[in-house]
Amino acid sequence: GIFIVVVKEFLAAQKKMSCTSSSKSSTESGSGGAIIAARHGERLDYILRDSGSNWIPTTSRPWDPPLTEYGQKTQTVELGKRIARQLKEKGLPKVSAVYSSPLLRCCQTSMGAIIGLQQEGGVKEDEKLQIRMEHGLIESSCEKWYTSWGLPSSDSTWGYRPPIEPIEEETVHPMAKVAVQKLLLSPTEMQEKLTTGEEEGKHDDIVDTTYASIHTLNPYGWNNFETRKLQLARMEKMSALLAAKHPNETILLVAHGSPVTHLYEVITGKSWREHGVSAYASFSIYGHCYKEEEEKKIVDDEAVAEMMGGEEKQLSWTEVEINNSAHKLDESSTEFKSGR
């Protein structure tokens, strides 16, 4: 019985590691690549909320909380180290590019992960990683996100509902009513934000200020929310375009709880519940290569087709590592309930 279990586990591992009939990974043989999808680190606003405080009224940018000092200086660096060790163990190439949601907590996570990757040998010696701020990786622009920060009594809780309903339009934060693009820092502003208080010259070019996002955000805002179907389509588009851009490389995407699980859904065709809620600084690895047969789309309607630009990417994906976390979430925990 033990022998059979061991054999089954071995065969399952081999299947995960191959886009072809070969037992070697497609990336190792030069015929495919890998995408790592990571969630950001520990949020300051959640920590303050759970201790009885509310960060939202203290800031002019309530939609863009930073990480805690632990999240920024320790947790995210460890994320980079864990990724480097996993890549070495799986025989995958080192990370050659880092794409981040344009929100602060993800860019801070990306910066820490780059440091960890460098410390653990997860980057080629001649490779210089910079953060590419990619709008296609932003948090879901859905009603639950807007109510978490855009109401007078919002406290960062995902899907927050006020004590008095219905919500009165005039009480909604004015910045919730503008196009979501206007909420974002520019790459130059983000560079300044990330390096404030850092040793001069140490990370002066950590953000690629020349990078232009390959995804153009729709002008979402209050009462013009991003639907679940469009969230899925956005992540399907991002996975296809970035796999095509880096066909034989390993790249890191840093995003939020929703985009990370949506990516799992469109790549695997499974429910996000099989992935589970992403803990802080958790990550998954997906191998990819091109196959002759066409993969069936996960989402399909007129709005989705328009967003996808009619592209038909014939990609084959394999699950290499799913929801690798330094700690597992208990369903009673506030982090599990928030999950963003």
C-alpha positions as CSV (number, residue, x, y, z in Angstrom):
1,G,0.0,0.0,0.0
2,I,2.8,2.5,0.9
3,F,4.6,1.6,-2.4
4,I,1.5,2.4,-4.5
5,V,0.9,5.7,-2.7
6,V,4.6,6.7,-3.3
7,V,4.4,5.8,-7.0
8,K,1.1,7.8,-7.4
9,E,2.6,10.8,-5.7
10,F,5.7,10.6,-8.0
11,L,3.6,10.3,-11.1
12,A,1.4,13.3,-10.0
13,A,4.6,15.4,-9.5
14,Q,5.8,14.4,-12.9
15,K,2.5,15.4,-14.5
16,K,2.6,18.8,-12.8
17,M,6.1,19.5,-14.0
18,S,5.5,18.8,-17.7
19,C,3.6,20.5,-20.6
20,T,4.7,17.6,-22.8
21,S,5.0,13.9,-22.5
22,S,8.5,14.3,-21.3
23,S,9.2,13.9,-17.6
24,K,11.3,17.1,-17.7
25,S,9.6,20.4,-17.2
26,S,8.9,22.4,-20.4
27,T,10.8,25.4,-19.1
28,E,13.8,23.3,-18.2
29,S,13.9,22.0,-21.8
30,G,13.5,25.5,-23.2
31,S,10.0,24.9,-24.7
32,G,7.9,26.8,-22.2
33,G,7.9,29.2,-19.3
34,A,6.4,29.7,-15.8
35,I,4.3,32.4,-14.2
36,I,4.4,32.9,-10.4
37,A,1.4,34.6,-8.9
38,A,1.9,36.1,-5.4
39,R,-0.4,38.0,-3.1
40,H,1.0,41.0,-1.3
41,G,2.2,41.1,2.3
42,E,0.6,42.1,5.6
43,R,-1.5,45.3,5.3
44,L,-1.2,48.1,7.8
45,D,-4.9,49.0,7.7
46,Y,-6.0,45.5,8.6
47,I,-3.7,45.3,11.6
48,L,-4.9,48.7,12.9
49,R,-8.5,47.7,12.3
50,D,-8.1,44.4,14.2
51,S,-6.6,46.3,17.1
52,G,-9.6,48.6,17.4
53,S,-8.3,51.5,15.2
54,N,-9.4,52.7,11.8
55,W,-6.7,53.7,9.3
56,I,-9.2,55.1,6.7
57,P,-9.9,58.6,8.3
58,T,-6.1,59.2,8.8
59,T,-5.1,59.3,5.1
60,S,-5.8,61.1,1.9
61,R,-5.5,57.9,-0.1
62,P,-7.9,55.4,1.7
63,W,-7.9,53.0,-1.3
64,D,-4.1,52.5,-1.2
65,P,-2.9,51.2,2.2
66,P,0.8,50.3,2.7
67,L,2.3,47.2,4.3
68,T,3.2,47.0,7.9
69,E,6.9,47.3,8.7
70,Y,7.0,43.6,9.2
71,G,5.3,43.0,5.9
72,Q,7.7,45.3,4.0
73,K,11.0,44.5,5.6
74,T,10.7,40.8,6.6
75,Q,7.7,39.0,5.1
76,T,8.1,40.1,1.5
77,V,11.9,39.4,1.5
78,E,11.2,35.9,2.8
79,L,8.6,35.6,-0.1
80,G,11.4,36.2,-2.6
81,K,13.7,33.7,-0.8
82,R,10.9,31.0,-0.8
83,I,10.3,31.5,-4.5
84,A,14.0,31.2,-5.3
85,R,14.2,27.9,-3.3
86,Q,11.1,26.5,-5.1
87,L,12.4,27.4,-8.5
88,K,15.7,25.6,-7.8
89,E,13.8,22.6,-6.4
90,K,11.5,22.4,-9.4
91,G,14.3,22.9,-11.9
92,L,12.8,26.1,-13.2
93,P,14.6,29.1,-14.6
94,K,15.4,32.1,-12.3
95,V,13.0,35.1,-12.3
96,S,13.6,37.4,-15.2
97,A,10.8,40.0,-14.8
98,V,8.5,41.3,-12.1
99,Y,5.1,42.7,-12.8
100,S,3.0,44.3,-10.0
101,S,-0.4,45.7,-9.4
102,P,0.0,49.5,-9.4
103,L,-1.3,49.8,-5.8
104,L,1.3,50.6,-3.1
105,R,1.1,47.3,-1.1
106,C,1.9,45.2,-4.2
107,C,4.8,47.4,-5.3
108,Q,6.2,47.3,-1.7
109,T,5.8,43.5,-1.9
110,S,7.5,43.4,-5.3
111,M,10.5,45.4,-3.9
112,G,10.9,43.1,-1.0
113,A,10.6,40.0,-3.2
114,I,13.3,41.3,-5.5
115,I,15.6,41.7,-2.6
116,G,14.9,38.2,-1.4
117,L,15.3,36.7,-4.8
118,Q,18.7,38.4,-5.1
119,Q,19.8,37.2,-1.7
120,E,18.8,33.6,-2.4
121,G,20.2,33.4,-5.9
122,G,16.8,33.5,-7.7
123,V,18.0,36.1,-10.3
124,K,20.7,35.7,-12.9
125,E,23.9,37.5,-11.9
126,D,23.7,39.8,-14.9
127,E,20.0,40.4,-14.5
128,K,18.6,43.6,-13.0
129,L,15.0,43.2,-11.8
130,Q,12.7,46.3,-11.8
131,I,9.0,46.6,-10.9
132,R,6.8,46.9,-14.0
133,M,3.5,48.5,-12.8
134,E,0.8,46.6,-14.7
135,H,-2.8,47.9,-14.5
136,G,-4.1,44.4,-15.4
137,L,-3.1,43.1,-12.0
138,I,-5.0,45.7,-9.9
139,E,-7.5,44.7,-7.3
140,S,-11.0,44.0,-8.5
141,S,-12.9,47.2,-9.0
142,C,-16.1,45.8,-7.6
143,E,-18.6,47.2,-5.2
144,K,-17.0,45.2,-2.3
145,W,-13.7,47.0,-2.9
146,Y,-15.3,50.5,-3.1
147,T,-17.3,50.0,0.1
148,S,-14.2,48.9,2.0
149,W,-12.8,52.5,1.8
150,G,-15.4,54.8,0.1
151,L,-18.1,55.3,2.8
152,P,-18.0,57.5,5.9
153,S,-17.7,54.6,8.3
154,S,-15.6,52.3,6.1
155,D,-12.9,50.4,8.0
156,S,-11.0,48.6,5.2
157,T,-13.2,45.5,5.6
158,W,-13.9,43.8,2.2
159,G,-17.6,44.2,1.3
160,Y,-18.2,46.6,4.3
161,R,-21.9,47.6,4.7
162,P,-22.8,50.7,6.7
163,P,-25.2,50.6,9.6
164,I,-27.9,52.5,7.7
165,E,-29.0,51.4,4.2
166,P,-29.5,52.1,1.4
167,I,-26.2,54.0,0.8
168,E,-26.8,57.7,0.1
169,E,-24.9,58.8,-3.0
170,E,-23.8,62.1,-1.5
171,T,-21.9,60.2,1.3
172,V,-19.7,58.3,-1.0
173,H,-16.1,59.4,-1.1
174,P,-15.6,61.7,-4.1
175,M,-12.6,59.7,-5.3
176,A,-14.8,56.6,-5.6
177,K,-16.7,58.5,-8.3
178,V,-13.8,59.1,-10.6
179,A,-12.3,56.6,-13.1
180,V,-10.2,54.1,-11.3
181,Q,-7.1,55.1,-13.3
182,K,-7.1,58.4,-11.5
183,L,-6.5,56.7,-8.2
184,L,-3.1,55.4,-9.2
185,L,0.3,56.7,-8.7
186,S,2.6,57.1,-11.7
187,P,5.7,55.0,-11.9
188,T,7.8,58.0,-11.0
189,E,5.6,58.8,-8.0
190,M,5.8,55.1,-6.9
191,Q,9.6,55.2,-7.2
192,E,9.7,58.1,-4.8
193,K,7.2,56.5,-2.4
194,L,9.2,53.2,-2.3
195,T,12.6,54.8,-1.7
196,T,11.6,57.4,0.9
197,G,13.6,56.7,4.0
198,E,15.8,54.2,2.1
199,E,19.6,54.6,1.9
200,E,20.4,57.0,-0.9
201,G,21.1,55.3,-4.2
202,K,20.3,51.8,-3.0
203,H,17.0,51.3,-4.9
204,D,16.8,54.5,-6.9
205,D,15.7,52.6,-10.0
206,I,13.6,49.8,-8.5
207,V,10.6,50.9,-10.6
208,D,10.8,50.7,-14.4
209,T,9.6,54.2,-15.1
210,T,9.6,53.5,-18.9
211,Y,7.2,50.5,-18.7
212,A,3.8,51.1,-20.3
213,S,1.0,48.8,-19.0
214,I,-0.2,46.3,-21.6
215,H,-3.7,46.4,-20.2
216,T,-5.9,49.5,-20.3
217,L,-8.4,49.7,-17.5
218,N,-12.0,50.4,-18.1
219,P,-13.2,53.6,-16.4
220,Y,-14.7,51.8,-13.4
221,G,-16.0,53.7,-10.5
222,W,-19.0,54.0,-8.1
223,N,-22.1,52.4,-9.7
224,N,-19.9,51.3,-12.7
225,F,-18.3,48.3,-11.0
226,E,-16.2,45.6,-12.6
227,T,-18.2,42.3,-12.8
228,R,-16.9,38.9,-11.9
229,K,-16.9,37.9,-15.5
230,L,-14.8,40.9,-16.5
231,Q,-12.4,40.2,-13.6
232,L,-11.9,36.6,-14.9
233,A,-11.5,37.9,-18.4
234,R,-8.9,40.4,-17.3
235,M,-6.8,37.7,-15.7
236,E,-7.2,35.4,-18.6
237,K,-6.0,38.2,-20.9
238,M,-3.0,38.9,-18.6
239,S,-1.9,35.3,-18.3
240,A,-2.1,34.9,-22.1
241,L,-0.3,38.1,-23.0
242,L,2.5,37.7,-20.4
243,A,3.0,34.0,-21.3
244,A,3.4,35.1,-25.0
245,K,5.7,37.9,-24.0
246,H,7.9,35.6,-21.9
247,P,7.5,32.2,-23.6
248,N,10.6,30.5,-22.1
249,E,11.1,32.6,-18.9
250,T,10.0,32.6,-15.3
251,I,8.2,35.8,-14.3
252,L,6.7,37.0,-11.0
253,L,3.3,38.7,-10.8
254,V,2.3,40.4,-7.5
255,A,-1.3,41.1,-7.0
256,H,-4.3,40.8,-4.6
257,G,-6.4,38.0,-3.3
258,S,-9.1,38.3,-6.0
259,P,-6.8,38.5,-9.1
260,V,-4.6,35.6,-7.7
261,T,-7.6,33.3,-7.3
262,H,-9.1,34.4,-10.6
263,L,-5.9,33.5,-12.3
264,Y,-6.1,30.1,-10.8
265,E,-9.7,29.7,-12.1
266,V,-9.0,30.7,-15.7
267,I,-5.8,28.6,-15.9
268,T,-7.1,25.4,-14.3
269,G,-10.8,25.6,-14.9
270,K,-11.4,24.8,-11.3
271,S,-13.3,26.7,-8.5
272,W,-11.3,29.2,-6.5
273,R,-12.2,27.2,-3.4
274,E,-9.9,24.4,-4.5
275,H,-7.1,27.0,-4.5
276,G,-8.3,28.4,-1.1
277,V,-8.0,32.0,0.2
278,S,-4.5,33.4,-0.4
279,A,-2.6,34.2,2.8
280,Y,-0.2,37.2,2.9
281,A,2.8,36.6,0.7
282,S,1.5,33.2,-0.6
283,F,2.2,32.2,-4.2
284,S,1.4,29.7,-6.9
285,I,3.5,28.6,-9.9
286,Y,2.1,27.7,-13.3
287,G,4.1,26.2,-16.2
288,H,3.0,27.0,-19.7
289,C,3.7,26.1,-23.3
290,Y,1.9,26.2,-26.7
291,K,0.0,23.1,-27.8
292,E,-1.7,22.3,-31.1
293,E,-5.1,21.8,-29.7
294,E,-7.0,24.9,-28.6
295,E,-7.9,25.4,-24.9
296,K,-11.5,26.1,-24.1
297,K,-12.2,29.5,-22.7
298,I,-13.4,29.8,-19.1
299,V,-15.5,32.9,-19.7
300,D,-17.3,33.8,-22.8
301,D,-19.7,36.6,-23.6
302,E,-19.7,39.8,-25.8
303,A,-18.1,42.0,-23.2
304,V,-15.4,39.4,-22.5
305,A,-14.8,38.9,-26.2
306,E,-14.3,42.6,-26.7
307,M,-11.9,42.8,-23.8
308,M,-9.9,39.9,-25.1
309,G,-9.5,41.7,-28.5
310,G,-10.5,38.5,-30.4
311,E,-7.2,36.8,-29.5
312,E,-7.2,33.0,-29.3
313,K,-4.1,31.8,-27.4
314,Q,-3.5,28.1,-27.7
315,L,-1.7,27.7,-24.3
316,S,-1.4,24.6,-22.2
317,W,-0.9,25.1,-18.5
318,T,0.3,22.9,-15.7
319,E,0.0,23.4,-11.9
320,V,3.5,23.3,-10.5
321,E,2.8,24.7,-7.0
322,I,-0.5,26.0,-5.7
323,N,-1.0,28.5,-2.8
324,N,2.3,28.0,-1.1
325,S,2.1,29.8,2.1
326,A,4.3,30.5,5.1
327,H,1.1,30.1,7.2
328,K,-2.3,28.5,6.6
329,L,-5.5,30.4,7.2
330,D,-8.1,29.3,9.7
331,E,-11.6,30.1,8.4
332,S,-12.3,32.0,11.7
333,S,-9.4,34.3,11.2
334,T,-9.9,37.9,10.1
335,E,-7.3,37.5,7.4
336,F,-9.3,34.6,5.9
337,K,-12.5,36.7,6.0
338,S,-10.9,39.6,4.4
339,G,-8.7,37.7,2.0
340,R,-7.6,40.8,0.0
